[in-house]
Amino acid sequence: DHIEGFAPEVAWVTKSGQSELAEPIAVRPTSETIMYPAFKQWIDSHRDLPLKLNQWSNVVRWEFKHPTPFIRSREFLWQEGHSAFATLAEAEEEVLQILGLYASVYQDLLALPVIKGKKTEEEKFAGGYYTTTVEAFIPSVGRGIQGATSHCLGTNFAKMFDITFADANKERKHVIQNSWGLTTRTIGVMVMVHSDNKGLVLPPRIAPTQVVIVPIYFKKTMQQIKEHCQALADQLSAAGIRVFADLSEHYNPGWKFNQHELQGVPIRLEVGPRDYEAKQVMYIRRDDETNTKKALSVDNLVQGVITELEAMQQDLLIKATKERDERMDQVTTWSEFNLSLNKRNMVLAP
């Protein structure tokens, strides 16, 4: 079932240079068939259980014509976990634990609402016992998208690879296995849900740069403002905030504003001579569609920035959840189902 289920996706290497290979080589679509022969060697007794492994690796899938960056590419980086247990109860507990961690990645880090659930028999992992999933929704195209999966494999693979252990009564049994995975698709989902026509909008918790400081230069005060901005950056950095002071002189402030908006930096601080005299900075949040600048006292800079970063993180999740919920219809008839789907809504149906 596993091999058949992955058959459309597997890339095969048949030549080396000009020479035909005696035996074609499958390029890893997932790691069960690579790792489980090792499990057989490592597991012998109930004392060897549970066995839990996690790895980051690149995998290759080839079943589609039009790759989409991050969302569906022929080669992608993912995290995949593999575990073996003595009992089904232990395995099922971990399946939901991992699913909860994946939901947390989306909701707590990426500010994206997801729905946790169980895949149908048709859509479950090939060869698995059952599959749980977190599903996201892209309002702009009206499509759901698989966010991450956590599978209970039961004894299906243990029987295939003869992975057994001796229990406390020295009776040999097949292990119960799980596998679970999260990919760089998370980045694609985040980009599509939060971003706008100006560029990226990055949730503060995962933004490489959380705050950018842009000085407004005039010849007489240039050095003074530059040193002041660097001091503010040092102050924020010391508080654990990822900050960049854009002190370059060969780009004007407007160019810098556009550049950092494009890159999705959550908060921009602007400092000119008047701000310096008033002991304040002007700030704007990347998610503020009104483009309203507000003043923040230098004396309260760190706490003010921390407050705004956390507020933006929560506001992005609230906005995305509201957009999703407004596009969710509950229907009981086929005609309602089609009508809702044609409106690019998500449909809840019996």
C-alpha positions as CSV (number, residue, x, y, z in Angstrom):
1,D,0.0,0.0,0.0
2,H,2.8,2.4,0.9
3,I,4.8,1.8,-2.4
4,E,1.6,2.0,-4.5
5,G,0.4,5.1,-2.7
6,F,3.7,6.9,-3.5
7,A,4.2,5.5,-7.0
8,P,3.0,8.7,-8.8
9,E,5.3,10.9,-6.8
10,V,8.6,8.9,-6.9
11,A,11.4,10.2,-9.1
12,W,13.6,7.4,-10.5
13,V,17.3,7.7,-11.5
14,T,17.9,5.4,-14.5
15,K,21.2,6.7,-15.9
16,S,24.6,7.8,-14.7
17,G,26.1,10.0,-17.4
18,Q,25.7,7.9,-20.5
19,S,25.5,4.6,-18.7
20,E,22.2,2.9,-17.9
21,L,22.0,1.8,-14.3
22,A,21.6,-1.9,-13.7
23,E,18.9,-1.1,-11.2
24,P,17.0,2.2,-11.0
25,I,17.3,4.3,-7.8
26,A,14.3,5.9,-6.2
27,V,14.9,9.4,-4.9
28,R,13.6,9.7,-1.3
29,P,9.9,10.9,-1.3
30,T,9.8,10.1,2.5
31,S,12.0,8.1,4.8
32,E,10.0,5.1,6.2
33,T,11.6,2.6,3.8
34,I,15.1,4.0,4.5
35,M,14.9,4.2,8.2
36,Y,12.9,1.1,9.3
37,P,15.5,-1.5,8.3
38,A,17.6,0.3,11.0
39,F,14.7,0.2,13.5
40,K,14.7,-3.6,13.1
41,Q,18.4,-3.7,14.1
42,W,18.0,-1.3,17.0
43,I,14.9,-2.7,18.6
44,D,14.9,-6.1,20.4
45,S,13.5,-5.7,23.8
46,H,10.7,-3.6,25.4
47,R,13.5,-1.8,27.2
48,D,14.5,-0.3,23.7
49,L,11.1,1.4,23.5
50,P,9.9,4.0,22.9
51,L,12.3,4.9,20.1
52,K,11.9,8.5,19.0
53,L,13.8,10.1,16.1
54,N,13.6,13.5,14.4
55,Q,15.4,14.7,11.3
56,W,15.5,17.5,8.8
57,S,16.0,16.3,5.3
58,N,15.2,17.1,1.7
59,V,12.7,15.0,-0.2
60,V,11.6,14.8,-3.8
61,R,8.0,14.5,-5.2
62,W,7.3,14.4,-8.9
63,E,3.6,14.0,-9.4
64,F,2.6,17.5,-10.7
65,K,3.3,19.7,-13.7
66,H,3.5,23.2,-12.2
67,P,5.7,23.6,-9.1
68,T,4.7,26.5,-6.8
69,P,7.5,28.0,-4.7
70,F,7.1,26.9,-1.0
71,I,3.6,25.5,-1.6
72,R,4.5,22.5,-3.8
73,S,8.0,22.2,-5.2
74,R,9.7,19.1,-6.6
75,E,12.3,19.2,-3.8
76,F,11.6,20.6,-0.4
77,L,13.1,20.7,3.1
78,W,11.0,19.2,5.9
79,Q,11.2,17.9,9.4
80,E,10.1,14.4,9.8
81,G,9.7,12.4,13.0
82,H,9.6,8.6,13.4
83,S,8.8,6.7,16.6
84,A,8.1,3.2,17.8
85,F,6.1,2.1,20.9
86,A,5.1,-1.0,22.7
87,T,1.4,-0.1,22.8
88,L,-1.2,1.6,20.6
89,A,-2.3,3.8,23.5
90,E,1.2,5.3,23.7
91,A,1.4,5.8,20.0
92,E,-2.0,7.5,19.8
93,E,-1.1,9.9,22.7
94,E,2.0,11.0,20.7
95,V,0.0,11.5,17.5
96,L,-2.1,14.1,19.1
97,Q,0.8,15.6,21.0
98,I,2.7,16.2,17.8
99,L,-0.5,17.5,16.1
100,G,-0.8,20.0,18.9
101,L,2.8,21.2,18.4
102,Y,2.1,21.7,14.7
103,A,-1.0,23.7,15.4
104,S,1.1,25.8,17.9
105,V,3.7,26.5,15.2
106,Y,0.9,27.9,12.9
107,Q,-1.1,29.7,15.6
108,D,1.5,30.9,18.1
109,L,4.4,31.6,15.8
110,L,2.9,32.3,12.3
111,A,-0.4,33.9,13.5
112,L,-2.4,31.5,11.3
113,P,-5.6,29.7,12.4
114,V,-5.7,26.0,11.6
115,I,-8.3,23.3,12.0
116,K,-7.2,20.0,13.5
117,G,-8.8,16.8,12.2
118,K,-8.6,13.3,10.8
119,K,-8.0,12.6,7.1
120,T,-10.5,10.3,5.3
121,E,-9.4,6.8,4.3
122,E,-8.8,8.1,0.7
123,E,-6.5,10.9,1.9
124,K,-4.6,9.2,4.7
125,F,-0.9,8.5,4.5
126,A,-0.2,5.6,2.1
127,G,0.1,2.4,4.1
128,G,-0.7,4.1,7.4
129,Y,-3.4,3.2,10.0
130,Y,-4.8,6.8,10.2
131,T,-3.7,10.3,9.6
132,T,-4.3,13.5,11.6
133,T,-3.8,16.9,10.1
134,V,-3.9,20.7,10.6
135,E,-5.5,22.5,7.7
136,A,-5.2,26.2,6.9
137,F,-7.3,28.3,4.6
138,I,-6.2,30.9,2.0
139,P,-9.0,33.5,1.7
140,S,-7.7,35.1,-1.5
141,V,-8.1,31.9,-3.5
142,G,-10.8,30.2,-1.4
143,R,-8.7,27.0,-0.9
144,G,-7.9,24.9,2.0
145,I,-4.3,23.7,2.3
146,Q,-2.7,20.9,4.3
147,G,-0.5,22.4,7.0
148,A,1.2,19.4,8.6
149,T,0.4,15.8,9.3
150,S,0.8,13.3,12.2
151,H,0.3,9.7,11.3
152,C,-0.4,6.5,13.3
153,L,1.1,3.7,11.3
154,G,-0.1,0.9,13.5
155,T,1.8,-2.3,12.8
156,N,1.7,-2.0,9.0
157,F,5.3,-1.1,8.6
158,A,6.5,-3.2,11.5
159,K,5.1,-6.2,9.7
160,M,6.6,-5.2,6.4
161,F,10.1,-4.8,8.0
162,D,9.7,-7.3,10.7
163,I,10.3,-4.9,13.6
164,T,9.5,-6.8,16.8
165,F,10.4,-6.7,20.4
166,A,10.2,-9.0,23.4
167,D,7.8,-7.8,26.0
168,A,8.1,-8.3,29.8
169,N,6.9,-11.9,29.4
170,K,9.5,-12.5,26.6
171,E,6.7,-12.7,24.0
172,R,7.6,-11.2,20.7
173,K,5.3,-8.5,19.3
174,H,5.3,-6.0,16.5
175,V,6.0,-2.4,17.5
176,I,3.4,0.3,16.9
177,Q,4.8,3.2,14.9
178,N,4.1,6.9,14.1
179,S,5.5,9.3,11.6
180,W,4.9,13.0,11.3
181,G,6.1,15.9,9.2
182,L,6.2,19.7,8.8
183,T,7.6,21.4,5.7
184,T,8.7,24.8,4.4
185,R,5.1,25.1,3.1
186,T,4.5,26.9,6.4
187,I,6.3,29.9,4.8
188,G,4.1,29.8,1.7
189,V,0.9,29.7,3.7
190,M,2.1,32.6,5.9
191,V,3.1,34.7,2.9
192,M,-0.3,34.2,1.2
193,V,-2.5,34.8,4.2
194,H,-0.7,37.9,5.7
195,S,1.0,39.7,2.9
196,D,-0.3,42.6,0.8
197,N,0.5,44.5,-2.4
198,K,3.4,46.3,-0.7
199,G,5.2,43.0,0.0
200,L,5.6,40.6,3.0
201,V,3.9,41.0,6.3
202,L,5.8,39.0,8.9
203,P,4.5,38.1,12.3
204,P,6.9,39.6,14.9
205,R,7.8,36.3,16.6
206,I,9.3,34.8,13.4
207,A,10.5,38.0,11.7
208,P,14.4,38.0,11.3
209,T,14.3,41.7,11.9
210,Q,11.5,42.9,14.2
211,V,12.4,46.6,14.2
212,V,14.1,48.8,11.7
213,I,15.3,52.3,12.6
214,V,15.4,54.8,9.8
215,P,17.1,58.2,10.4
216,I,16.0,61.3,8.7
217,Y,19.3,63.0,7.8
218,F,20.1,66.7,7.4
219,K,23.7,67.8,6.9
220,K,24.1,69.8,10.2
221,T,22.7,67.0,12.4
222,M,23.7,63.9,10.4
223,Q,26.3,62.6,12.8
224,Q,24.3,63.4,15.9
225,I,21.2,61.5,14.5
226,K,23.3,58.6,13.3
227,E,24.8,58.1,16.8
228,H,21.5,58.5,18.5
229,C,19.9,55.9,16.2
230,Q,22.7,53.4,16.9
231,A,22.3,54.0,20.7
232,L,18.5,53.3,20.3
233,A,19.3,50.1,18.4
234,D,21.8,49.0,21.1
235,Q,19.1,49.6,23.7
236,L,16.5,47.5,21.9
237,S,19.0,44.8,21.1
238,A,20.0,44.5,24.8
239,A,16.4,43.8,25.5
240,G,16.3,40.9,23.1
241,I,14.6,42.6,20.2
242,R,15.9,41.8,16.7
243,V,16.7,45.3,15.4
244,F,18.5,46.9,12.4
245,A,19.6,50.5,12.3
246,D,19.6,51.4,8.6
247,L,22.3,54.1,8.8
248,S,23.3,54.1,5.2
249,E,23.7,57.5,3.5
250,H,23.4,56.6,-0.2
251,Y,19.6,55.8,0.0
252,N,17.0,58.4,1.0
253,P,14.4,57.6,3.7
254,G,11.6,57.0,1.2
255,W,13.6,54.2,-0.6
256,K,14.3,52.7,2.8
257,F,10.7,52.8,3.8
258,N,9.7,50.9,0.7
259,Q,12.5,48.4,1.1
260,H,11.7,47.4,4.6
261,E,7.9,47.3,3.9
262,L,8.7,44.9,1.0
263,Q,10.7,42.7,3.4
264,G,7.9,42.7,6.0
265,V,9.7,44.2,9.0
266,P,7.0,44.5,11.7
267,I,7.9,47.9,13.1
268,R,9.6,50.9,11.6
269,L,11.0,53.7,13.8
270,E,11.8,57.1,12.2
271,V,14.1,59.6,13.9
272,G,14.7,63.1,12.6
273,P,16.1,66.2,14.3
274,R,12.7,67.3,15.7
275,D,12.2,63.8,17.1
276,Y,15.6,64.0,18.7
277,E,14.8,67.3,20.3
278,A,11.5,66.0,21.6
279,K,13.0,62.8,22.9
280,Q,10.7,60.7,20.9
281,V,10.6,58.5,17.8
282,M,7.8,58.1,15.2
283,Y,6.7,54.5,14.6
284,I,4.5,52.6,12.2
285,R,3.4,49.0,12.2
286,R,3.6,47.0,9.0
287,D,0.1,45.7,9.4
288,D,-1.5,49.2,9.8
289,E,-3.4,49.6,6.5
290,T,-4.1,53.3,7.4
291,N,-0.3,54.0,7.4
292,T,-0.7,56.1,10.5
293,K,2.5,57.2,12.3
294,K,2.5,57.5,16.1
295,A,4.9,59.0,18.6
296,L,6.7,57.0,21.2
297,S,8.8,58.4,24.0
298,V,12.5,57.4,24.0
299,D,12.2,56.9,27.8
300,N,9.6,54.2,27.2
301,L,11.1,52.9,24.0
302,V,11.8,49.2,24.9
303,Q,8.5,48.6,26.7
304,G,6.6,50.4,24.0
305,V,8.1,48.4,21.2
306,I,7.6,45.1,23.0
307,T,3.9,46.0,23.6
308,E,3.4,46.9,19.9
309,L,5.2,43.7,18.7
310,E,3.0,41.5,20.8
311,A,-0.2,43.5,19.8
312,M,0.7,43.0,16.1
313,Q,1.3,39.3,16.6
314,Q,-2.2,38.9,18.2
315,D,-3.9,41.2,15.7
316,L,-2.6,39.2,12.7
317,L,-4.1,36.0,14.2
318,I,-7.4,37.8,15.0
319,K,-7.6,39.2,11.5
320,A,-6.8,35.9,9.8
321,T,-9.2,34.0,12.0
322,K,-12.0,36.5,11.2
323,E,-11.4,36.3,7.5
324,R,-11.5,32.5,7.6
325,D,-14.6,32.3,9.8
326,E,-16.5,34.8,7.5
327,R,-15.7,32.4,4.6
328,M,-17.0,29.3,6.3
329,D,-20.5,28.0,5.4
330,Q,-22.5,25.3,7.0
331,V,-24.8,23.6,4.5
332,T,-27.2,20.6,4.4
333,T,-28.1,20.4,0.7
334,W,-26.2,19.8,-2.5
335,S,-27.4,23.0,-4.1
336,E,-26.1,25.0,-1.1
337,F,-22.8,23.1,-1.2
338,N,-22.2,24.1,-4.9
339,L,-23.3,27.7,-4.3
340,S,-20.9,28.1,-1.3
341,L,-18.0,26.4,-3.1
342,N,-18.4,28.7,-6.1
343,K,-18.1,31.7,-3.8
344,R,-14.7,30.3,-2.8
345,N,-15.9,29.5,0.7
346,M,-15.0,26.6,3.0
347,V,-17.9,24.3,3.4
348,L,-19.0,22.3,6.5
349,A,-21.3,19.6,5.4
350,P,-22.8,16.4,6.9
